[in-house]
Amino acid sequence: MRYALAVDGGNSKTDLAVVREDGEVAATARGAGSSPYHLGVEGSLDVIERLLHDALATTRLRRPLDAAELLLAGVDFPEEEDAVLRAVERRGWAVRASVDNDTFAVLRAGTNSGWGVAVVCGAGINCIGIAPDGRQARFPALGWTTGDWGGGGDVGQEAVYAAARSEDGRGPKTTLEHAVPAHFGFASPHELAEALHFRRLEQGRTMELAPVVLVEAAHDEVAAEIVARLAHEVVALARVAIARLGLEHETVEVMLGGGLLQRANGTLLAAIDAGLAQVGPNVRARPTVEPAIVGAALLALDTLGANCDAHDRLRRTLGESNDG
């Protein structure tokens, strides 16, 4: 029986699974984020190394495993993929290994066919498109330097900005003026600004405000405008990916992944669907239900040449064990 390592490494957490070619899950582990962009290549692999050690300690398995599939946030260029792959090979985790961006895990988790489009909103925003013949459409996804807007960090910053301007009168009144500081236990945007300025509150925590914006958008025009902008960005990424691949007249599912889009409410989903209807008559959005580690594990099974029964078994067992 052959075994494979699957890793979904995000900015905030890492999920790891060791799976058997028949779809049984031998071991799982979860730990801190492992994006090479933030930790460097060796720092990223050190996180995964500890998780792999813990996972294998619950089994009788030994390295090298037969295959390894690492899907990591912050791996956006071929030279980054190559650098991580060389480092993985030096560590001897598997006989053969593959490294790619974590958007591939979201797409594979949401599809049986392995092709389509995935837009992922976590800390940032990214997109991958794969045609039935394997052609890919990708984006650098480096933030504002590559024209990106729409991750949890961007939405949260817009909420803080709107709340501050509502308080002092430079902008329109918005319920975000109260909802934004209240999320962190402050009475006003001014108090929140002071806490951020003096680093009593880490600026990165503003991404927690994205769900607040989604809630307020149901009855507040300013919050609704932020949500509308997010929908526009999701549609723009999907539109370009579909056009590059020439799939405008095909039936295309656009998988919505990452914490922000998986929690998308009816307002956001309706806006995304309306935008996608202008891209093609049979283009539809669908939030992914299964966690991205399922997609990474399915790709690992693909490498092992596993059959459909194995894929179905893995979806049932790994999806249930990794809810949340």
C-alpha positions as CSV (number, residue, x, y, z in Angstrom):
1,M,0.0,0.0,0.0
2,R,1.3,3.4,-1.0
3,Y,1.1,6.6,1.1
4,A,1.2,10.3,0.3
5,L,1.7,13.5,2.3
6,A,-0.7,16.4,1.6
7,V,-0.2,19.9,3.0
8,D,-2.4,23.0,2.8
9,G,-0.2,25.8,4.2
10,G,-1.8,29.1,4.6
11,N,-0.8,32.4,6.3
12,S,-2.6,31.6,9.6
13,K,-2.7,27.8,9.8
14,T,-1.4,24.7,8.2
15,D,-3.3,21.4,7.7
16,L,-1.4,18.2,7.0
17,A,-2.7,14.7,6.1
18,V,-1.0,11.4,5.4
19,V,-3.3,9.4,3.1
20,R,-3.3,5.9,1.7
21,E,-3.9,5.2,-2.0
22,D,-7.3,3.6,-1.2
23,G,-8.5,7.0,0.3
24,E,-8.0,6.1,4.0
25,V,-6.5,8.8,6.2
26,A,-3.6,7.5,8.1
27,A,-2.9,10.7,10.2
28,T,-3.6,14.4,10.3
29,A,-2.1,17.4,12.0
30,R,-2.8,21.1,12.3
31,G,-0.5,23.9,13.2
32,A,0.6,27.5,12.6
33,G,0.8,29.1,9.2
34,S,3.6,28.0,6.9
35,S,3.7,30.5,4.1
36,P,7.2,30.8,2.7
37,Y,6.6,34.5,1.9
38,H,6.4,35.2,5.7
39,L,8.7,32.6,7.1
40,G,11.2,31.9,4.3
41,V,11.6,28.5,2.7
42,E,13.4,26.8,5.5
43,G,11.1,28.4,8.2
44,S,8.1,27.2,6.2
45,L,9.4,23.7,6.0
46,D,10.3,23.7,9.7
47,V,6.6,24.2,10.5
48,I,5.6,21.4,8.2
49,E,8.5,19.2,9.5
50,R,7.1,19.4,13.1
51,L,3.6,18.6,11.9
52,L,4.8,15.6,9.9
53,H,6.8,14.3,12.8
54,D,3.7,14.5,15.0
55,A,1.5,12.8,12.4
56,L,3.9,9.9,11.7
57,A,4.4,9.3,15.4
58,T,0.8,8.1,15.5
59,T,1.5,5.5,12.8
60,R,4.1,2.9,11.9
61,L,5.1,4.7,8.7
62,R,8.6,5.9,8.0
63,R,10.0,8.4,5.5
64,P,10.2,8.6,2.6
65,L,6.5,8.4,1.7
66,D,5.6,7.6,-1.9
67,A,4.5,11.1,-2.8
68,A,4.1,14.6,-1.3
69,E,1.8,17.4,-2.4
70,L,2.5,20.8,-0.9
71,L,0.0,23.7,-1.6
72,L,1.3,26.8,0.0
73,A,0.3,30.4,0.2
74,G,2.9,32.8,-1.0
75,V,4.3,30.5,-3.7
76,D,3.4,32.5,-6.7
77,F,6.3,32.3,-9.2
78,P,8.1,29.4,-10.8
79,E,11.4,30.2,-9.0
80,E,9.5,30.1,-5.7
81,E,8.0,26.7,-6.5
82,D,11.5,25.4,-7.5
83,A,13.2,26.7,-4.4
84,V,10.6,25.1,-2.1
85,L,10.7,21.9,-4.1
86,R,14.5,21.6,-3.9
87,A,14.3,22.1,-0.1
88,V,11.6,19.5,0.3
89,E,13.6,17.0,-1.7
90,R,16.6,17.6,0.5
91,R,14.5,16.7,3.6
92,G,13.6,13.3,2.1
93,W,9.9,13.4,3.0
94,A,8.8,11.5,-0.1
95,V,10.1,9.7,-3.2
96,R,8.5,12.4,-5.4
97,A,7.1,15.8,-4.5
98,S,5.2,18.6,-6.0
99,V,4.8,22.2,-4.8
100,D,2.3,24.8,-5.9
101,N,0.1,27.6,-4.7
102,D,-2.8,26.9,-2.3
103,T,-5.4,28.1,-4.8
104,F,-4.9,24.7,-6.5
105,A,-6.1,23.0,-3.3
106,V,-9.3,25.1,-3.2
107,L,-10.1,24.3,-6.9
108,R,-9.5,20.5,-6.5
109,A,-11.5,20.4,-3.3
110,G,-14.5,21.9,-5.1
111,T,-14.4,19.8,-8.3
112,N,-14.2,16.2,-9.3
113,S,-13.1,17.1,-12.8
114,G,-10.1,19.1,-11.7
115,W,-10.8,22.1,-13.9
116,G,-12.6,25.4,-13.5
117,V,-11.8,28.6,-11.6
118,A,-11.1,29.2,-8.0
119,V,-11.0,32.6,-6.3
120,V,-9.6,32.6,-2.8
121,C,-10.0,35.4,-0.2
122,G,-8.1,34.9,3.0
123,A,-5.6,37.5,4.2
124,G,-5.2,38.5,0.5
125,I,-7.0,37.5,-2.8
126,N,-5.9,35.2,-5.5
127,C,-7.3,33.2,-8.4
128,I,-6.4,30.1,-10.5
129,G,-8.1,28.9,-13.7
130,I,-7.5,25.5,-15.3
131,A,-9.0,24.5,-18.6
132,P,-10.1,20.9,-19.4
133,D,-6.9,20.4,-21.4
134,G,-4.7,21.5,-18.5
135,R,-3.9,25.1,-19.6
136,Q,-3.6,27.5,-16.6
137,A,-4.4,31.1,-16.0
138,R,-2.6,32.5,-12.9
139,F,-2.0,35.8,-11.2
140,P,1.0,37.1,-9.2
141,A,-1.2,38.0,-6.2
142,L,1.4,40.1,-4.5
143,G,-1.0,42.7,-3.1
144,W,-1.3,46.3,-4.3
145,T,1.9,46.1,-6.4
146,T,0.2,43.7,-8.7
147,G,-3.2,45.5,-8.6
148,D,-4.9,43.3,-6.0
149,W,-7.6,44.3,-3.7
150,G,-10.1,42.2,-1.8
151,G,-8.6,40.1,0.9
152,G,-9.6,40.2,4.5
153,G,-6.9,42.7,5.2
154,D,-8.1,45.1,2.5
155,V,-11.8,44.9,3.5
156,G,-10.8,45.4,7.2
157,Q,-8.8,48.5,6.4
158,E,-11.6,50.0,4.3
159,A,-13.9,49.5,7.3
160,V,-11.5,51.3,9.7
161,Y,-11.1,54.1,7.1
162,A,-14.9,54.5,6.7
163,A,-15.5,54.4,10.4
164,A,-12.9,57.2,11.1
165,R,-14.3,59.4,8.4
166,S,-17.9,58.9,9.7
167,E,-16.8,59.9,13.1
168,D,-15.1,63.2,12.2
169,G,-17.5,64.2,9.3
170,R,-15.2,63.9,6.3
171,G,-17.3,60.9,5.1
172,P,-20.9,59.7,5.1
173,K,-22.4,58.4,8.3
174,T,-22.1,54.6,8.6
175,T,-22.9,52.0,11.2
176,L,-19.3,50.9,10.9
177,E,-18.5,53.9,13.1
178,H,-19.8,51.9,16.0
179,A,-19.5,48.3,14.8
180,V,-15.8,48.5,13.9
181,P,-14.3,49.8,17.2
182,A,-16.8,47.7,19.2
183,H,-15.4,44.5,17.7
184,F,-12.1,45.2,19.5
185,G,-13.8,46.6,22.7
186,F,-13.3,50.3,21.9
187,A,-15.9,53.0,22.2
188,S,-14.9,55.0,19.1
189,P,-12.9,55.0,15.9
190,H,-10.5,57.5,17.6
191,E,-9.8,55.1,20.4
192,L,-9.2,52.3,17.8
193,A,-6.8,54.5,15.8
194,E,-4.8,55.3,19.0
195,A,-4.5,51.6,19.8
196,L,-3.3,50.8,16.3
197,H,-0.9,53.7,16.3
198,F,0.7,52.8,19.6
199,R,0.7,49.1,18.7
200,R,-1.5,48.1,21.6
201,L,-3.5,46.4,18.8
202,E,-1.7,44.6,15.9
203,Q,-2.7,46.1,12.6
204,G,-3.0,42.6,11.1
205,R,-6.1,42.0,13.3
206,T,-8.1,44.5,11.2
207,M,-8.8,41.5,8.8
208,E,-11.1,40.3,11.6
209,L,-13.5,43.0,10.5
210,A,-14.4,41.5,7.2
211,P,-17.3,39.5,8.6
212,V,-18.5,42.7,10.4
213,V,-18.6,44.4,7.1
214,L,-20.7,41.6,5.6
215,V,-23.2,41.9,8.4
216,E,-23.5,45.7,8.3
217,A,-23.9,45.7,4.6
218,A,-27.4,44.4,5.0
219,H,-28.6,47.8,6.3
220,D,-25.7,50.2,5.8
221,E,-24.9,51.9,2.4
222,V,-21.2,52.4,3.1
223,A,-20.6,48.8,4.2
224,A,-22.6,47.7,1.1
225,E,-20.3,49.7,-1.1
226,I,-17.3,47.8,0.3
227,V,-19.0,44.5,-0.3
228,A,-19.9,45.5,-3.8
229,R,-16.3,46.4,-4.5
230,L,-15.3,42.9,-3.2
231,A,-17.8,41.3,-5.5
232,H,-16.4,43.3,-8.4
233,E,-12.9,42.1,-7.7
234,V,-13.9,38.5,-7.4
235,V,-15.7,38.7,-10.7
236,A,-12.8,40.6,-12.4
237,L,-10.4,37.8,-11.5
238,A,-12.7,35.1,-12.7
239,R,-13.5,37.0,-15.9
240,V,-9.9,37.4,-16.8
241,A,-9.1,33.7,-16.0
242,I,-12.0,32.5,-18.1
243,A,-11.2,34.8,-21.0
244,R,-7.5,33.7,-21.1
245,L,-8.6,30.1,-21.2
246,G,-11.4,30.7,-23.8
247,L,-14.1,29.2,-21.6
248,E,-16.7,32.0,-22.0
249,H,-19.2,29.7,-23.7
250,E,-18.5,26.7,-21.4
251,T,-20.3,25.7,-18.2
252,V,-17.8,26.9,-15.6
253,E,-17.9,26.6,-11.9
254,V,-16.1,29.4,-10.0
255,M,-15.1,28.0,-6.6
256,L,-15.1,30.6,-3.8
257,G,-12.6,29.7,-1.1
258,G,-10.8,31.2,1.9
259,G,-12.3,32.3,5.1
260,L,-13.9,35.4,3.7
261,L,-15.7,33.9,0.7
262,Q,-16.7,30.7,2.5
263,R,-18.6,32.9,5.0
264,A,-20.1,35.0,2.2
265,N,-23.8,36.0,2.8
266,G,-26.6,36.2,0.3
267,T,-25.8,39.8,-0.6
268,L,-22.2,39.1,-1.6
269,L,-23.1,35.9,-3.4
270,A,-25.9,37.6,-5.3
271,A,-23.5,40.4,-6.4
272,I,-20.9,37.8,-7.6
273,D,-23.5,35.8,-9.5
274,A,-24.8,38.9,-11.2
275,G,-21.3,39.9,-12.3
276,L,-20.5,36.4,-13.5
277,A,-23.7,36.3,-15.6
278,Q,-22.1,39.0,-17.7
279,V,-19.0,36.9,-18.2
280,G,-20.8,33.9,-19.7
281,P,-24.3,32.4,-19.7
282,N,-23.2,29.3,-17.8
283,V,-20.7,30.7,-15.3
284,R,-21.8,30.1,-11.7
285,A,-20.2,30.7,-8.3
286,R,-20.2,28.2,-5.6
287,P,-18.6,28.5,-2.1
288,T,-16.4,25.5,-1.3
289,V,-17.8,23.3,1.4
290,E,-14.8,21.1,2.0
291,P,-11.6,22.4,3.5
292,A,-8.6,23.0,1.2
293,I,-6.7,20.1,2.8
294,V,-9.2,17.8,1.0
295,G,-8.1,19.3,-2.3
296,A,-4.4,18.9,-1.4
297,A,-5.1,15.2,-0.5
298,L,-7.0,14.6,-3.7
299,L,-4.1,15.9,-5.7
300,A,-1.9,13.6,-3.8
301,L,-4.2,10.7,-4.6
302,D,-4.1,11.8,-8.3
303,T,-0.3,11.5,-8.1
304,L,-0.7,7.9,-6.8
305,G,-3.2,7.1,-9.6
306,A,-6.0,6.4,-7.1
307,N,-9.5,5.5,-8.4
308,C,-12.8,7.3,-7.9
309,D,-13.8,5.1,-4.9
310,A,-10.6,6.3,-3.1
311,H,-11.4,9.9,-3.9
312,D,-15.0,9.5,-2.5
313,R,-13.7,7.8,0.6
314,L,-11.2,10.5,1.2
315,R,-13.8,13.3,0.8
316,R,-16.0,11.6,3.4
317,T,-13.3,10.9,6.0
318,L,-11.0,13.9,5.7
319,G,-13.8,16.4,5.1
320,E,-15.5,15.3,8.3
321,S,-12.4,15.3,10.4
322,N,-11.3,18.8,9.3
323,D,-14.5,20.8,9.6
324,G,-13.6,24.3,10.7
